[in-house]
Amino acid sequence: MKKLLNCRALLILVILIQFCWLPVRALDIYVSSAGNDTWDGKNAVHNNNSGPLATLQRAFFIAIKSDPQLANGEAINIFIMDSKYLIASPVKLTAVNQSYFIHTLTIKPYKIPAVTLTGSIAFNDISTSKLPLNNIKFDEVFTDNSLKNYVRSPKTSFFTLTNFETKKTGTGIYDNKQLFYYDPEQVSKSIGLADLKSGHFGIIIYANWTYCYRKVDSINFKTHVLYTTGLNNSDYSPWKKGVRFKLISLSSASVANADASVLSQYFNVSPNSSQVYIPVNDRIFDITGSALNKIKNIRFENITFEHFGYRYTDRSIDPNPSAFTEDAAIMINFTDNVVFNKCTFKGIGKNAIWYYKSNNNVSVTNCIFSNMGAGSVKVGSPGSGNDTKILNNKVNIDNNKITNSGLVVPAANPIFVVNGNNISISNNSVNRAEYSAIGIGWGYGTIPNILNNVTISKNRVENIGTGLLDDLGGIYTLGMMENVVISNNIVRNLKFNSYGSWGIYIDQGSKNITVTNNIVDHCQSAGYMQNRCQNITVTNNIFANNTGGQVQFGNFKDNISLKFANNVLYQENNNPTNINWSSSFIQSDYNTYLTQNKSGAQLNKLSRAATATTAAASNAISTDKDLHSKRQQVSSRINISSLNTDRANSFKQIDTTKVGFQ
């Protein structure tokens, strides 16, 4: 009997060992444009009623239904079998009567390196064929790796207002009639009077840092006035004579059976373009849980999202800085652990991703964004004040490459965080954007806003501003926030239209911020700007060859407690600082002021550090190897060791080898 019991125990042990060695099982769901939503989606090859599904919407439904039945440790995969898969309408995922997914759901390619989800129809050889686009409305096309808007007037530049008036039509803030006066000769050259009379137009106005869009209610051709209604622009950014604007045709719904001449006339597309992508959809995913039923554990991997459009409508877009009301192609609300990794976004007409309300432990990592109509990643809910129930928490935006932003909505930021807790923005490269590259806060001074524990580090920000807008920053903060660190970033080459392009811009109401170990150079305004802020520490930075000076302050009376120490300020041909350092709010100590063409003795006001000689300046920042070398090259380290200062060793060398997209 004892021998029998031992045999049974041995058999059970063997079974347990075999069970433990079994690989983790997964539910695999297959999607193909050749599939069918009546099949079960559980096989890559069709056999009876089993085979790939046709839509992602159906795949999500099956995943939700199957999720509670899976054992602990199992996973769900949705495999997309096509190299290019059309999403003709938005895919919606909403909370039902349970929190899901319990298991991780991954959307990824099947047996191919990557898959492209597209919102457009591609056409080859447009010069010889009609485009079968009956009743499809589109307001931009993608071609030659660029986005082309449906802009009739003008195609490549702007109109300018000859005058502006506003009239109140009621007691509300939106009860206003605007009168935009235009130059008839200027307009008729680009549009033609006949087209303007027969057309249905909207107007886009660019003033300082704001972008506004309105449907034109009517046109007075005798007095040359365009009439709109709605909210006026702010007193800080007024509409007036000389302000630039464009006119957008709203008649695109009538573009049917389009051919090469239509694309050339309305979109400035060359007939020789080898391929044109015309968007039929502007929203990719709408992932929306609820406070009680959050959507959990969704992962997008190795997916390319390409050519989703932007729709101009009769709905006005009121002037709002950083375009904070503009939505995204992927909207995410009330979720946990929804992440994007190694994905590519190309030619998105609006923002790409918006973690809007109450998202926790979410991330966008190792992704590439190019030719964006607005921005790339948005976080937070504008105007939510101190409502803790809808805050985002633990957001990671890391190691992404962002190129060409603001092609449709120029005031948008490539990376934009309104409110939330525990936000990390690191190792991103942002190149060529119309407005501020990384913007956080937007509580406007003392208006309640919760933004805590933000790290902006090791980002490379270059070529920001094309001269379209004003009052922008490479890294920009605005409003109430706590425990913000801006460190080890490279910011360079910023431009404005008429004023204001600062490398690091700490604006109204910002407080409790540390700015350290950054290199800022060749901005059209100053390298560092502070306006109406409190408890700011700026230490161990290099501000060099910024045209408007290395440091600038706004309203001195409202700036409280600035510690400015151990920084290097360098100007090749001029005084490296033109700031009145006598204000009592500045604690300035052990900074080094350098200039090549002056001994610089007069530059040292409050700092106890001695100024460097011309020779020391030349050694510190080499013409050939360092800050004013080729714009795309940065030496691995800035040589500070030769500076003749009281505390030369107190400046820590800044390692630039691991800054930006890796």
C-alpha positions as CSV (number, residue, x, y, z in Angstrom):
1,M,0.0,0.0,0.0
2,K,2.8,2.3,0.9
3,K,4.5,1.6,-2.4
4,L,1.2,2.4,-4.2
5,L,0.9,5.8,-2.4
6,N,4.5,6.7,-3.4
7,C,3.7,5.9,-7.0
8,R,0.6,8.1,-6.9
9,A,2.6,11.0,-5.3
10,L,5.2,10.6,-8.0
11,L,2.6,10.7,-10.7
12,I,1.0,13.9,-9.3
13,L,4.4,15.5,-9.0
14,V,5.2,14.8,-12.7
15,I,1.9,16.2,-13.7
16,L,2.4,19.3,-11.7
17,I,5.9,19.8,-13.1
18,Q,4.6,19.4,-16.7
19,F,1.8,21.9,-16.0
20,C,4.2,24.4,-14.6
21,W,6.4,24.1,-17.7
22,L,3.5,24.7,-20.1
23,P,3.8,28.1,-21.9
24,V,1.4,30.9,-20.9
25,R,-1.6,30.6,-23.2
26,A,-3.2,33.5,-25.0
27,L,-6.4,34.3,-26.8
28,D,-5.3,35.3,-30.3
29,I,-7.8,37.3,-32.5
30,Y,-7.1,37.9,-36.2
31,V,-8.2,40.8,-38.3
32,S,-7.9,41.2,-42.0
33,S,-9.4,43.3,-44.7
34,A,-10.3,40.0,-46.4
35,G,-12.0,38.7,-43.2
36,N,-15.6,38.6,-42.2
37,D,-17.2,39.8,-39.0
38,T,-19.5,36.7,-38.9
39,W,-16.4,34.5,-38.4
40,D,-15.0,33.8,-34.9
41,G,-11.7,35.6,-35.5
42,K,-9.7,32.8,-33.9
43,N,-7.8,31.5,-36.9
44,A,-5.6,33.3,-39.5
45,V,-7.0,31.0,-42.2
46,H,-10.7,30.7,-43.0
47,N,-12.2,27.3,-42.3
48,N,-15.9,27.0,-42.1
49,N,-17.0,29.7,-39.6
50,S,-13.6,30.2,-38.2
51,G,-11.3,32.8,-39.7
52,P,-10.1,36.4,-39.4
53,L,-12.5,39.2,-38.6
54,A,-13.0,42.2,-40.9
55,T,-13.0,45.0,-38.4
56,L,-11.1,46.0,-35.2
57,Q,-14.5,47.0,-33.7
58,R,-15.6,43.4,-33.8
59,A,-12.2,42.2,-32.5
60,F,-12.6,44.4,-29.5
61,F,-16.1,43.1,-28.8
62,I,-14.8,39.5,-28.9
63,A,-11.9,40.4,-26.7
64,I,-14.2,42.0,-24.1
65,K,-16.5,39.0,-24.1
66,S,-13.7,36.5,-23.7
67,D,-11.6,38.4,-21.2
68,P,-13.4,37.2,-18.0
69,Q,-13.1,33.6,-19.1
70,L,-9.3,33.6,-19.3
71,A,-7.2,32.1,-16.6
72,N,-4.8,34.1,-14.5
73,G,-1.6,35.0,-16.4
74,E,-3.2,34.6,-19.9
75,A,-3.1,37.4,-22.5
76,I,-5.1,38.7,-25.4
77,N,-3.6,39.5,-28.8
78,I,-5.3,41.2,-31.7
79,F,-3.2,40.5,-34.8
80,I,-3.6,42.7,-37.8
81,M,-2.7,40.6,-40.9
82,D,-2.6,43.4,-43.6
83,S,0.5,45.5,-44.1
84,K,-1.9,48.4,-44.6
85,Y,-5.4,48.4,-43.1
86,L,-8.0,51.0,-43.7
87,I,-9.9,52.4,-40.7
88,A,-12.8,54.1,-42.5
89,S,-14.7,55.1,-39.3
90,P,-13.6,55.5,-35.7
91,V,-13.1,52.4,-33.6
92,K,-14.9,52.9,-30.2
93,L,-14.2,51.1,-27.0
94,T,-16.4,52.1,-24.1
95,A,-17.0,50.8,-20.6
96,V,-19.9,48.4,-20.0
97,N,-20.8,46.6,-16.8
98,Q,-17.3,45.6,-15.8
99,S,-13.8,46.9,-15.6
100,Y,-11.7,45.5,-18.4
101,F,-9.4,44.3,-19.6
102,I,-8.3,42.1,-16.7
103,H,-5.6,40.7,-19.0
104,T,-3.3,42.7,-21.2
105,L,-4.7,43.3,-24.7
106,T,-2.0,43.9,-27.3
107,I,-2.7,45.2,-30.8
108,K,0.2,44.3,-33.1
109,P,1.2,43.0,-36.6
110,Y,0.9,39.3,-37.6
111,K,4.1,37.8,-39.1
112,I,5.3,41.2,-40.4
113,P,7.5,43.8,-38.8
114,A,4.9,46.5,-38.7
115,V,1.4,47.3,-39.8
116,T,-0.1,50.6,-41.1
117,L,-3.5,51.7,-40.0
118,T,-4.6,54.4,-42.5
119,G,-7.5,56.8,-42.7
120,S,-7.0,57.6,-46.3
121,I,-7.4,56.2,-49.8
122,A,-4.2,56.3,-51.9
123,F,-4.1,57.2,-55.6
124,N,-1.3,56.7,-58.1
125,D,-0.7,58.6,-61.3
126,I,-3.3,61.3,-60.6
127,S,-2.5,63.0,-63.9
128,T,-4.3,60.4,-66.0
129,S,-7.3,59.3,-64.0
130,K,-10.3,60.5,-62.2
131,L,-10.5,60.0,-58.4
132,P,-13.7,58.1,-57.4
133,L,-14.6,60.3,-54.5
134,N,-18.3,60.9,-54.8
135,N,-19.7,62.7,-51.7
136,I,-16.5,62.3,-49.8
137,K,-15.5,65.5,-47.9
138,F,-11.9,66.2,-47.4
139,D,-10.0,69.3,-46.3
140,E,-6.5,68.3,-46.9
141,V,-4.4,65.8,-48.8
142,F,-1.1,64.1,-48.1
143,T,1.6,64.0,-50.8
144,D,5.4,64.3,-51.1
145,N,5.7,63.6,-47.4
146,S,3.8,66.7,-46.6
147,L,0.3,67.8,-45.7
148,K,-1.6,70.2,-48.0
149,N,-4.6,72.1,-46.7
150,Y,-7.6,73.0,-48.7
151,V,-6.6,76.7,-48.6
152,R,-7.6,78.8,-51.6
153,S,-6.2,82.1,-50.4
154,P,-3.4,82.4,-50.6
155,K,-1.7,79.1,-51.2
156,T,1.7,79.9,-49.8
157,S,1.5,83.1,-47.8
158,F,-1.1,85.3,-46.0
159,F,-3.5,88.2,-46.4
160,T,-3.2,91.1,-44.0
161,L,-6.1,93.1,-42.5
162,T,-6.5,96.7,-43.5
163,N,-8.7,97.4,-40.5
164,F,-10.8,95.7,-37.8
165,E,-13.9,96.5,-35.8
166,T,-16.1,94.7,-33.4
167,K,-19.7,95.4,-32.4
168,K,-21.6,94.0,-29.4
169,T,-24.8,92.2,-30.3
170,G,-25.9,91.1,-26.8
171,T,-24.7,90.7,-23.2
172,G,-22.8,87.4,-23.5
173,I,-19.1,87.1,-24.2
174,Y,-19.9,85.4,-27.5
175,D,-22.4,88.1,-28.6
176,N,-20.0,90.0,-30.9
177,K,-19.9,90.7,-34.6
178,Q,-16.4,91.1,-36.1
179,L,-15.6,93.1,-39.1
180,F,-12.4,92.1,-40.9
181,Y,-11.4,94.6,-43.6
182,Y,-9.4,93.2,-46.5
183,D,-7.5,94.5,-49.5
184,P,-9.7,93.7,-52.5
185,E,-6.7,93.7,-54.9
186,Q,-4.8,91.3,-52.7
187,V,-7.7,88.9,-52.3
188,S,-8.8,89.0,-55.9
189,K,-5.3,88.0,-57.1
190,S,-5.5,84.8,-55.1
191,I,-9.2,83.9,-55.3
192,G,-11.0,85.9,-57.8
193,L,-14.1,87.9,-57.2
194,A,-16.4,85.3,-58.9
195,D,-15.1,82.5,-56.7
196,L,-15.4,84.6,-53.5
197,K,-19.0,85.5,-54.4
198,S,-20.0,82.0,-55.0
199,G,-17.9,80.4,-52.3
200,H,-18.6,79.3,-48.7
201,F,-15.6,80.4,-46.7
202,G,-14.0,80.3,-43.3
203,I,-11.3,82.7,-42.0
204,I,-8.2,81.8,-40.0
205,I,-6.6,84.7,-38.1
206,Y,-3.1,84.6,-36.7
207,A,-2.4,87.1,-34.0
208,N,0.6,86.9,-31.6
209,W,0.2,83.5,-30.0
210,T,-3.4,82.7,-31.0
211,Y,-5.0,80.9,-33.8
212,C,-8.7,81.4,-34.5
213,Y,-11.1,79.9,-37.1
214,R,-14.5,81.3,-38.0
215,K,-17.1,80.7,-40.7
216,V,-17.6,83.8,-42.7
217,D,-21.2,84.9,-42.2
218,S,-21.3,87.3,-45.1
219,I,-19.1,89.6,-47.3
220,N,-19.7,93.2,-48.2
221,F,-18.0,93.6,-51.6
222,K,-18.5,97.4,-51.6
223,T,-16.8,98.1,-48.3
224,H,-14.5,95.0,-48.5
225,V,-15.5,93.5,-45.1
226,L,-15.8,89.9,-44.0
227,Y,-18.3,89.4,-41.2
228,T,-18.1,86.8,-38.4
229,T,-19.7,86.3,-35.0
230,G,-18.4,84.9,-31.7
231,L,-15.8,85.5,-29.0
232,N,-13.4,88.4,-29.5
233,N,-9.7,87.9,-29.2
234,S,-8.0,88.9,-25.9
235,D,-6.6,92.4,-25.3
236,Y,-3.2,90.7,-25.0
237,S,-3.4,89.5,-28.6
238,P,-5.7,92.0,-30.5
239,W,-7.0,91.7,-34.0
240,K,-5.9,94.9,-35.8
241,K,-4.5,96.4,-39.0
242,G,-1.7,94.3,-40.3
243,V,-2.8,91.0,-38.6
244,R,-2.4,88.1,-41.0
245,F,-5.2,85.8,-42.1
246,K,-6.2,83.1,-44.6
247,L,-9.4,82.0,-46.2
248,I,-10.5,78.4,-46.2
249,S,-13.1,77.1,-48.7
250,L,-15.9,75.2,-47.0
251,S,-17.2,73.9,-50.2
252,S,-15.1,70.7,-50.3
253,A,-18.2,68.5,-49.9
254,S,-18.9,69.3,-53.6
255,V,-15.5,68.0,-54.7
256,A,-16.6,64.8,-56.4
257,N,-14.8,62.8,-59.1
258,A,-11.8,65.0,-58.4
259,D,-9.0,65.0,-61.0
260,A,-5.5,66.4,-61.2
261,S,-6.8,69.9,-62.0
262,V,-9.0,70.0,-58.9
263,L,-6.1,68.9,-56.7
264,S,-3.8,71.5,-58.2
265,Q,-6.4,74.3,-58.0
266,Y,-7.6,73.6,-54.5
267,F,-4.7,71.9,-52.7
268,N,-1.6,73.1,-54.6
269,V,-0.7,69.5,-55.6
270,S,1.6,69.1,-58.5
271,P,0.2,66.9,-61.3
272,N,3.5,65.1,-61.3
273,S,3.1,63.8,-57.8
274,S,3.5,60.1,-57.9
275,Q,1.0,59.4,-55.1
276,V,-1.8,61.3,-53.3
277,Y,-3.5,60.2,-50.1
278,I,-7.0,61.6,-49.5
279,P,-8.3,61.1,-46.0
280,V,-11.8,59.7,-45.4
281,N,-11.6,59.6,-41.6
282,D,-10.2,61.9,-38.9
283,R,-10.6,59.8,-35.7
284,I,-8.8,56.5,-35.1
285,F,-9.8,55.3,-31.6
286,D,-12.2,56.6,-29.0
287,I,-11.3,54.7,-25.8
288,T,-13.6,55.8,-23.0
289,G,-14.2,54.1,-19.7
290,S,-15.9,55.6,-16.7
291,A,-15.1,56.5,-13.1
292,L,-16.5,53.1,-11.9
293,N,-15.5,51.0,-14.9
294,K,-12.1,51.9,-16.2
295,I,-10.7,50.4,-19.4
296,K,-7.5,48.7,-18.5
297,N,-4.4,47.1,-20.0
298,I,-4.3,47.9,-23.7
299,R,-1.0,48.0,-25.5
300,F,-0.3,49.2,-29.1
301,E,3.0,47.9,-30.5
302,N,4.8,48.4,-33.9
303,I,1.7,50.1,-35.4
304,T,1.9,52.9,-37.9
305,F,-1.0,55.4,-37.9
306,E,-1.0,57.3,-41.2
307,H,-3.0,60.0,-43.0
308,F,-6.0,60.8,-40.8
309,G,-7.6,64.1,-41.7
310,Y,-8.9,67.3,-40.2
311,R,-12.4,68.6,-40.8
312,Y,-13.2,72.3,-41.2
313,T,-16.9,72.9,-40.3
314,D,-19.2,75.8,-39.6
315,R,-18.2,75.4,-35.9
316,S,-16.0,78.2,-34.7
317,I,-12.6,77.6,-33.0
318,D,-12.3,80.4,-30.5
319,P,-8.9,81.9,-29.9
320,N,-7.2,79.7,-27.3
321,P,-3.5,79.6,-26.6
322,S,-1.7,76.3,-27.4
323,A,-5.0,75.3,-29.2
324,F,-6.0,73.5,-26.0
325,T,-9.5,72.7,-27.1
326,E,-8.4,70.9,-30.3
327,D,-9.1,67.2,-30.0
328,A,-7.0,64.2,-31.1
329,A,-7.2,61.3,-33.5
330,I,-6.9,59.0,-30.5
331,M,-9.0,60.1,-27.5
332,I,-8.4,58.3,-24.2
333,N,-10.6,58.7,-21.0
334,F,-10.8,56.9,-17.7
335,T,-8.3,54.2,-18.3
336,D,-5.4,52.4,-16.6
337,N,-2.3,51.2,-18.4
338,V,-3.0,52.2,-22.0
339,V,0.3,52.5,-23.7
340,F,1.9,53.1,-27.1
341,N,5.3,51.6,-27.8
342,K,7.4,51.7,-31.0
343,C,4.5,53.2,-33.0
344,T,4.7,55.7,-35.8
345,F,2.3,58.6,-36.5
346,K,2.5,60.2,-40.0
347,G,0.3,62.8,-41.5
348,I,-2.2,63.2,-38.7
349,G,-4.5,66.2,-39.4
350,K,-5.1,67.0,-35.7
351,N,-3.4,66.0,-32.4
352,A,-2.3,62.3,-32.3
353,I,-3.0,61.1,-28.8
354,W,-4.9,62.9,-26.0
355,Y,-5.0,61.4,-22.5
356,Y,-7.9,63.6,-21.5
357,K,-9.4,62.6,-18.1
358,S,-8.5,60.2,-15.3
359,N,-5.9,58.0,-17.0
360,N,-3.4,56.2,-14.8
361,N,0.0,54.6,-15.5
362,V,-0.1,55.4,-19.2
363,S,2.8,56.0,-21.6
364,V,4.0,56.9,-25.1
365,T,7.5,55.6,-25.6
366,N,9.9,55.0,-28.5
367,C,7.4,56.5,-31.0
368,I,8.0,58.6,-34.1
369,F,5.7,61.5,-35.1
370,S,6.0,63.4,-38.3
371,N,3.9,66.0,-40.3
372,M,1.3,66.6,-37.6
373,G,-1.6,68.9,-38.2
374,A,-1.5,69.9,-34.5
375,G,0.5,68.2,-31.7
376,S,1.6,64.7,-30.8
377,V,0.8,64.0,-27.2
378,K,-1.7,65.9,-25.0
379,V,-2.4,65.3,-21.3
380,G,-5.1,66.7,-19.1
381,S,-8.4,68.6,-19.2
382,P,-8.3,72.4,-19.7
383,G,-10.5,74.3,-17.3
384,S,-10.9,71.5,-14.8
385,G,-9.3,73.5,-12.1
386,N,-8.6,71.5,-9.0
387,D,-11.0,68.6,-9.7
388,T,-8.9,65.6,-8.5
389,K,-11.3,63.0,-9.8
390,I,-10.3,63.6,-13.4
391,L,-6.6,64.1,-13.1
392,N,-4.1,61.9,-15.0
393,N,-1.5,60.2,-12.9
394,K,1.9,58.5,-13.8
395,V,2.3,59.6,-17.4
396,N,5.5,58.8,-19.2
397,I,6.3,60.5,-22.5
398,D,9.8,59.1,-23.2
399,N,12.2,58.7,-26.1
400,N,10.0,60.0,-28.9
401,K,11.0,61.7,-32.1
402,I,8.7,64.6,-33.2
403,T,9.2,66.4,-36.5
404,N,7.0,69.1,-38.3
405,S,4.1,70.0,-36.0
406,G,1.3,72.6,-36.3
407,L,0.8,72.2,-40.0
408,V,-3.0,72.8,-39.7
409,V,-3.4,74.2,-36.2
410,P,-0.1,76.1,-35.7
411,A,-0.7,77.1,-32.1
412,A,-0.7,73.5,-30.9
413,N,2.3,72.2,-28.8
414,P,4.0,69.0,-29.9
415,I,3.9,67.9,-26.2
416,F,1.3,69.6,-24.0
417,V,0.4,68.8,-20.4
418,V,-2.4,70.8,-18.7
419,N,-2.7,69.1,-15.3
420,G,-1.9,65.9,-13.5
421,N,0.5,64.2,-11.1
422,N,3.8,62.4,-11.7
423,I,4.5,63.4,-15.3
424,S,7.8,62.4,-17.0
425,I,8.8,64.0,-20.3
426,S,12.3,62.8,-21.2
427,N,14.7,62.0,-24.0
428,N,12.4,63.4,-26.7
429,S,13.6,65.1,-29.8
430,V,11.3,67.9,-31.0
431,N,12.3,69.5,-34.3
432,R,10.4,72.1,-36.4
433,A,7.2,73.3,-34.7
434,E,5.2,76.4,-35.2
435,Y,4.7,77.2,-31.5
436,S,6.1,76.2,-28.1
437,A,7.6,72.7,-28.2
438,I,6.9,71.4,-24.7
439,G,4.2,73.3,-22.8
440,I,2.9,72.6,-19.3
441,G,0.4,74.1,-16.9
442,W,-2.1,76.6,-18.3
443,G,-3.7,77.5,-15.0
444,Y,-3.2,81.2,-15.8
445,G,-1.6,82.8,-12.7
446,T,-3.5,82.0,-9.5
447,I,-6.4,80.2,-11.2
448,P,-6.6,76.8,-9.4
449,N,-4.8,74.0,-11.3
450,I,-3.2,70.8,-10.1
451,L,0.1,69.9,-11.7
452,N,2.5,68.1,-9.4
453,N,5.8,66.3,-9.8
454,V,6.8,67.0,-13.4
455,T,10.2,66.1,-14.8
456,I,11.3,67.6,-18.2
457,S,14.7,66.1,-18.8
458,K,17.2,65.2,-21.6
459,N,15.0,66.6,-24.4
460,R,16.4,68.1,-27.6
461,V,14.3,71.0,-28.8
462,E,15.4,72.6,-32.1
463,N,14.1,74.9,-34.8
464,I,10.9,76.0,-33.1
465,G,8.9,78.8,-34.6
466,T,9.0,79.7,-38.3
467,G,8.0,83.3,-37.8
468,L,4.3,82.6,-37.9
469,L,3.4,83.1,-34.2
470,D,4.8,85.1,-31.2
471,D,5.3,84.6,-27.4
472,L,6.6,81.1,-27.6
473,G,9.1,79.0,-25.7
474,G,11.1,75.8,-26.4
475,I,10.1,74.7,-22.9
476,Y,7.2,76.7,-21.5
477,T,5.4,76.7,-18.1
478,L,2.3,78.7,-17.2
479,G,0.2,78.7,-14.0
480,M,0.3,77.0,-10.6
481,M,2.4,73.9,-10.2
482,E,4.5,72.1,-7.6
483,N,7.9,70.3,-7.8
484,V,8.8,70.8,-11.5
485,V,12.4,70.0,-12.6
486,I,13.7,71.1,-16.0
487,S,17.1,69.6,-16.5
488,N,19.7,68.4,-19.0
489,N,17.8,69.7,-22.0
490,I,19.2,71.2,-25.2
491,V,17.1,74.1,-26.7
492,R,18.2,76.0,-29.8
493,N,17.1,78.0,-32.8
494,L,13.8,79.7,-31.9
495,K,12.1,82.3,-34.1
496,F,9.2,84.7,-33.7
497,N,7.1,86.8,-36.0
498,S,7.3,90.1,-34.2
499,Y,8.3,89.3,-30.6
500,G,9.1,86.6,-28.1
501,S,10.9,83.3,-28.8
502,W,12.6,82.2,-25.5
503,G,14.5,79.0,-25.0
504,I,13.1,78.3,-21.5
505,Y,10.1,80.4,-20.7
506,I,8.7,80.4,-17.1
507,D,5.5,82.4,-17.3
508,Q,2.7,83.8,-15.1
509,G,2.0,82.0,-11.8
510,S,4.7,79.4,-12.2
511,K,6.3,78.5,-9.0
512,N,8.6,75.9,-7.3
513,I,10.5,75.1,-10.4
514,T,14.2,74.1,-10.7
515,V,16.0,74.8,-14.0
516,T,19.4,73.1,-14.1
517,N,22.0,71.7,-16.4
518,N,20.4,73.0,-19.6
519,I,22.1,74.4,-22.7
520,V,20.1,77.1,-24.6
521,D,21.5,78.8,-27.6
522,H,20.6,80.8,-30.8
523,C,17.1,81.9,-29.8
524,Q,15.8,85.0,-31.4
525,S,14.9,86.4,-27.9
526,A,16.6,85.5,-24.7
527,G,17.8,82.0,-23.6
528,Y,15.8,82.3,-20.3
529,M,12.7,84.3,-19.7
530,Q,10.8,84.7,-16.4
531,N,7.5,86.6,-15.9
532,R,5.5,86.9,-12.7
533,C,6.8,83.8,-11.0
534,Q,7.7,82.6,-7.5
535,N,10.4,80.4,-6.0
536,I,12.4,79.6,-9.1
537,T,15.9,78.1,-9.0
538,V,18.1,78.5,-12.1
539,T,21.5,76.9,-11.7
540,N,24.4,75.3,-13.7
541,N,23.0,76.2,-17.2
542,I,24.7,77.6,-20.3
543,F,22.8,80.4,-22.1
544,A,24.8,81.3,-25.2
545,N,24.5,83.5,-28.3
546,N,20.8,84.2,-27.9
547,T,20.0,87.3,-29.9
548,G,17.8,89.1,-27.3
549,G,20.2,88.5,-24.5
550,Q,20.9,85.5,-22.3
551,V,18.4,86.3,-19.6
552,Q,15.2,88.4,-19.6
553,F,12.5,89.2,-17.1
554,G,8.9,90.4,-17.5
555,N,7.2,92.2,-14.7
556,F,9.8,92.7,-11.9
557,K,7.1,93.5,-9.3
558,D,5.4,90.1,-9.6
559,N,8.6,88.0,-9.7
560,I,9.4,86.6,-6.2
561,S,12.4,84.7,-5.1
562,L,14.8,83.8,-8.0
563,K,18.0,82.0,-7.2
564,F,20.3,82.4,-10.2
565,A,23.7,80.8,-9.6
566,N,26.6,79.0,-11.2
567,N,25.4,79.7,-14.8
568,V,27.5,80.6,-17.8
569,L,26.2,83.5,-20.0
570,Y,28.0,83.9,-23.3
571,Q,27.5,86.3,-26.2
572,E,29.9,86.2,-29.1
573,N,29.8,89.9,-30.0
574,N,27.7,91.7,-27.4
575,N,27.1,92.2,-23.8
576,P,25.9,88.7,-22.5
577,T,23.4,90.3,-20.2
578,N,21.4,93.5,-20.5
579,I,19.3,92.8,-17.4
580,N,18.9,95.1,-14.4
581,W,20.2,92.8,-11.7
582,S,19.5,95.3,-9.0
583,S,16.0,93.9,-8.1
584,S,15.8,92.5,-4.6
585,F,14.1,89.3,-5.8
586,I,17.2,88.0,-7.5
587,Q,19.8,86.0,-5.6
588,S,22.6,86.1,-8.2
589,D,25.9,84.4,-7.3
590,Y,28.9,82.7,-8.9
591,N,27.8,83.1,-12.5
592,T,30.3,83.6,-15.3
593,Y,29.8,86.2,-18.1
594,L,31.7,85.7,-21.3
595,T,32.2,87.7,-24.5
596,Q,34.8,87.2,-27.2
597,N,35.2,90.8,-28.2
598,K,35.2,92.5,-24.8
599,S,37.1,92.0,-21.6
600,G,33.8,92.1,-19.9
601,A,34.8,93.9,-16.7
602,Q,31.6,96.0,-16.8
603,L,29.4,92.9,-17.0
604,N,30.0,91.6,-13.4
605,K,27.4,93.4,-11.3
606,L,26.2,91.2,-8.4
607,S,28.1,88.0,-9.1
608,R,31.2,87.3,-7.1
609,A,32.7,85.3,-10.0
610,A,35.4,87.1,-11.9
611,T,34.8,87.6,-15.6
612,A,36.9,85.7,-18.1
613,T,39.4,87.1,-20.5
614,T,39.0,86.9,-24.2
615,A,41.4,84.0,-24.3
616,A,39.5,82.1,-21.7
617,A,36.2,82.7,-23.5
618,S,37.7,81.4,-26.7
619,N,38.9,78.3,-24.9
620,A,35.7,77.8,-23.0
621,I,33.4,77.8,-26.1
622,S,35.3,76.8,-29.2
623,T,34.2,78.3,-32.5
624,D,34.9,75.0,-34.3
625,K,33.7,72.4,-31.9
626,D,31.0,73.7,-29.5
627,L,28.0,76.0,-29.3
628,H,28.4,77.9,-32.6
629,S,29.4,75.0,-34.7
630,K,27.1,73.4,-37.2
631,R,23.6,73.6,-35.9
632,Q,22.9,69.9,-35.9
633,Q,26.1,69.0,-34.1
634,V,26.8,69.4,-30.4
635,S,30.0,68.4,-28.7
636,S,29.8,65.7,-26.1
637,R,30.9,68.2,-23.4
638,I,31.3,71.9,-23.0
639,N,34.8,72.7,-21.8
640,I,34.4,74.9,-18.8
641,S,37.6,74.0,-17.0
642,S,39.7,76.9,-18.3
643,L,37.3,79.7,-17.0
644,N,39.0,82.1,-14.7
645,T,36.4,82.3,-12.0
646,D,36.4,82.1,-8.2
647,R,34.5,78.9,-8.4
648,A,35.3,77.4,-11.7
649,N,35.0,73.9,-10.4
650,S,31.5,74.6,-9.0
651,F,30.1,74.5,-12.6
652,K,29.5,70.9,-13.4
653,Q,30.1,69.9,-17.0
654,I,27.0,69.0,-19.0
655,D,27.0,65.7,-20.8
656,T,25.0,66.0,-24.1
657,T,25.6,62.5,-25.4
658,K,22.3,61.1,-24.1
659,V,20.0,64.0,-24.8
660,G,17.0,63.5,-27.2
661,F,15.7,60.5,-29.1
662,Q,18.0,57.5,-28.8
